[in-house]
Amino acid sequence: MTQLWMLPTAIASLLALTTPLVPLSSLAQEAPATETQARRQTQRQTHAANGLIFETPKGFSEVKSLGNDTVGVVAQKGSRKLKIRMATLNAEWLELLNMEDEELLGYVKTTYLSINAPAREYHQRRFLGQTLTGELQYKRTNRGYNIVEIYLVPLSDGSRVMLALEADTYLPLPHVEHAFRTVSRTMREDPEFLKELKKKKKR
């Protein structure tokens, strides 16, 4: 599958017309191979939201509302932002909708991200030990364009999390890819959240 830096022709052309900003000082660059695991951990933040725990490079906000019934974390350089955005789709609601994955992805991107365009391309990443296929989009903003990767992450209780990895196209792509990869590689289900779900089901 195409990697993030191998963008569709339309996006690549768009990026060629923009002047890159100074790299985000708040986003950690790729760690050298010789760096220890302990050192890497000190360069990360841990977040918990929607039944998931994940890590990001340093410089992201705490989990907060991002509008349209989504929550997430944000890193910012001037007016340029990188966002990790989530919304929970509970199992009962999914059963009522009874949509195929492609149809459900179309629904959530419209509802939560205000994106109505068909996928520009499809992209794969690993989450929770599974390789998931998501949409690659670019979204017009009042300051240019954002690259958006959209996934449906399945949880063990039958629910799903809509996950959007979103970055301003002016941000350095190696930093963006490192942040996205950190999220995908460190994501895990929150054991405390799962315990609470089990308690509720027993009542």
Secondary structure as the mmCIF struct_conf table of DSSP 4:
data_model
#
loop_
_struct_conf.conf_type_id
_struct_conf.id
_struct_conf.beg_label_comp_id
_struct_conf.beg_label_asym_id
_struct_conf.beg_label_seq_id
_struct_conf.end_label_comp_id
_struct_conf.end_label_asym_id
_struct_conf.end_label_seq_id
TURN_TY1_P TURN_TY1_P1 LEU A 4 TRP A 5
BEND BEND1 MET A 6 MET A 6
HELX_RH_AL_P HELX_RH_AL_P1 THR A 9 ALA A 16
TURN_TY1_P TURN_TY1_P2 LEU A 17 LEU A 17
BEND BEND2 THR A 18 THR A 18
HELX_LH_PP_P HELX_LH_PP_P1 THR A 19 LEU A 21
BEND BEND3 VAL A 22 VAL A 22
HELX_LH_PP_P HELX_LH_PP_P2 PRO A 23 PRO A 23
TURN_TY1_P TURN_TY1_P3 SER A 25 SER A 26
BEND BEND4 LEU A 27 LEU A 27
HELX_LH_PP_P HELX_LH_PP_P3 ALA A 28 PRO A 32
TURN_TY1_P TURN_TY1_P4 ALA A 33 THR A 34
BEND BEND5 GLU A 35 GLU A 35
HELX_RH_AL_P HELX_RH_AL_P2 GLN A 37 THR A 42
TURN_TY1_P TURN_TY1_P5 GLN A 43 GLN A 43
STRN STRN1 ARG A 44 ALA A 49
TURN_TY1_P TURN_TY1_P6 ASN A 50 GLY A 51
STRN STRN2 LEU A 52 PRO A 57
TURN_TY1_P TURN_TY1_P7 LYS A 58 GLY A 59
HELX_LH_PP_P HELX_LH_PP_P4 PHE A 60 GLU A 62
BEND BEND6 VAL A 63 VAL A 63
STRN STRN3 LYS A 64 GLY A 67
TURN_TY1_P TURN_TY1_P8 ASN A 68 ASP A 69
STRN STRN4 THR A 70 LYS A 77
TURN_TY1_P TURN_TY1_P9 GLY A 78 SER A 79
STRN STRN5 ARG A 80 LEU A 89
HELX_RH_AL_P HELX_RH_AL_P3 ALA A 91 LEU A 97
HELX_RH_AL_P HELX_RH_AL_P4 ASP A 101 LEU A 113
BEND BEND7 ALA A 117 ALA A 117
HELX_LH_PP_P HELX_LH_PP_P5 PRO A 118 ALA A 119
BEND BEND8 ARG A 120 ARG A 120
STRN STRN6 GLU A 121 PHE A 127
TURN_TY1_P TURN_TY1_P10 LEU A 128 GLY A 129
STRN STRN7 GLN A 130 THR A 141
TURN_TY1_P TURN_TY1_P11 ASN A 142 ARG A 143
STRN STRN8 GLY A 144 PRO A 154
TURN_TY1_P TURN_TY1_P12 SER A 156 ASP A 157
BEND BEND9 GLY A 158 GLY A 158
STRN STRN9 ARG A 160 ASP A 168
TURN_TY1_P TURN_TY1_P13 THR A 169 TYR A 170
BEND BEND10 LEU A 171 LEU A 171
HELX_RH_AL_P HELX_RH_AL_P5 LEU A 173 THR A 186
STRN STRN10 ARG A 188 GLU A 189
HELX_RH_AL_P HELX_RH_AL_P6 PRO A 191 LYS A 202
#
